[in-house]
Amino acid sequence: MSLGGPAHEMLMSQLGGRQGNTVDCSPGEGDKVCLLVDQTRFLVSQRLLTSKPDTMLGRMFSMRASCGDLGADLVSPNERDEFEVADGMTSSCFRAILDYYQSGTMRCPSSVSVSELREACDYLLVPFNAQTVKCQNLHALLHELSNEGAREQFSQFLEEIILPQLVASTEHGERECHLVVLLDDDVVDWDDEYPPQMGEETTHVVYSTHLYKFFKYAENRDCAKQVLKERGLKKIRLGMEGYPTHKEKIKKRFNKAEVIYNYVQRPFVHCSWEKEEARSRHVDFACPIVKSKSNPSLAAAASDPLPQPAPLQQQHRVAVFGEAAPLAAHNRVDDQHFVQPLNQLMQQQAQLPQNNAMLGVNVQQQQHNHPLHSPPVNFQRNDREEE
């Protein structure tokens, strides 16, 4: 597309009849492309974009120009011959980034925050540093630069100091590590007889004053946590805690020694690489029932069903009418010489409270004349007496 040619005039007429703003970032140059960002169309020369081949836009249009039809299929415009890039980015932020292609520097506008500009640079693969970014708000700019430097610095600490301690934990079958960072001149002298009470079961210690100074800032700990998450670690905790260095004195209370240690505040890192956390914390309480072999009679008795009590209706019937409850089919006794005397006995016991004289009780004086005795009962009946 040449400047002033029919194709260029047709593109300009189409852009003029559409809604939204149009910004010509390469006036006086040909072979322009239309980039659509936040309903704003930016006319930029392809030569200007391909001059920065390490950026995302430079790679896109370099591929489109060098690969022919294949590159045209990979990087294709919409039906209006527009390339939709940087979805969700504001037009003012994208306009500031286009200045990098022209002058090599970006000036952050007042309507765009420094963090928003940094995220846009990360997406478009544009370098974000003190040489490429100019900003009036030095506080925000230095904060973002410190975050970028903290991520790079902690990545180096991770490879040189922290990773060897994680590998040492794996040699013992552990799947998490609690690491305390001490100063180079810290001296740890524990009493072998009275060691201090530690919260973690296994605590690893590294001596690094440089890493201690790095963790002194809360923002650096946040950046370190983000790096550990990106590396796939879980259950990440970073902070400051007290670590015992040496014994101060021993107190004895009720013939029991109590050791007091000197504690210093030091940073710590806790992380885990356990794959299946839910299975490790689960305890199966469904234990199989195993019968005892030493006393088989107890096991057999435990396996037998418990005897069931008689129904309430049958119990009431026996108490009122003196009738015996019908026995179950498998417990029924066919011997009439035993069942009939049992019925007579129950009838006699039901009539006992009504006959006070038989029991020898004086109802008026409420005194016993002689010891109480149950009336004799003959369970064996004689056929001659019945006759």
HELIX and SHEET records of a PDB file:
HELIX    1   1 PRO A    6  GLY A   16  1                                  11    
HELIX    2   2 GLN A   46  THR A   50  1                                   5    
HELIX    3   3 MET A   56  SER A   66  1                                  11    
HELIX    4   4 ASP A   69  LEU A   74  1                                   6    
HELIX    5   5 SER A   91  SER A  103  1                                  13    
HELIX    6   6 VAL A  114  LEU A  124  1                                  11    
HELIX    7   7 LEU A  138  PHE A  157  1                                  20    
HELIX    8   8 LEU A  158  ILE A  162  3                                   5    
HELIX    9   9 LEU A  163  THR A  170  1                                   8    
HELIX   10  10 THR A  209  PHE A  214  1                                   6    
HELIX   11  11 ALA A  218  GLU A  230  1                                  13    
HELIX   12  12 GLU A  277  ARG A  281  1                                   5    
HELIX   13  13 PRO A  296  SER A  303  1                                   8    
HELIX   14  14 LEU A  312  PHE A  321  1                                  10    
HELIX   15  15 GLN A  336  GLN A  351  1                                  16    
HELIX   16  16 LEU A  352  GLN A  354  5                                   3    
HELIX   17  17 ASN A  356  LEU A  359  1                                   4    
HELIX   18  18 ASP A  383  GLU A  386  1                                   4    
SHEET    1   A 4 ASN A  21  ASP A  24  0                                        
SHEET    2   A 4 THR A  40  SER A  45  1                                        
SHEET    3   A 4 LYS A  32  VAL A  37 -1                                        
SHEET    4   A 4 PHE A  83  GLU A  84  1                                        
SHEET    1   B 2 MET A 106  ARG A 107  0                                        
SHEET    2   B 2 VAL A 133  LYS A 134  1                                        
SHEET    1   C 4 THR A 203  TYR A 207  0                                        
SHEET    2   C 4 GLU A 176  LEU A 182  1                                        
SHEET    3   C 4 LYS A 256  SER A 272 -1                                        
SHEET    4   C 4 LYS A 234  ARG A 253 -1                                        
SHEET    1   D 2 VAL A 361  ASN A 362  0                                        
SHEET    2   D 2 GLN A 367  HIS A 368 -1                                        
END                                                                             
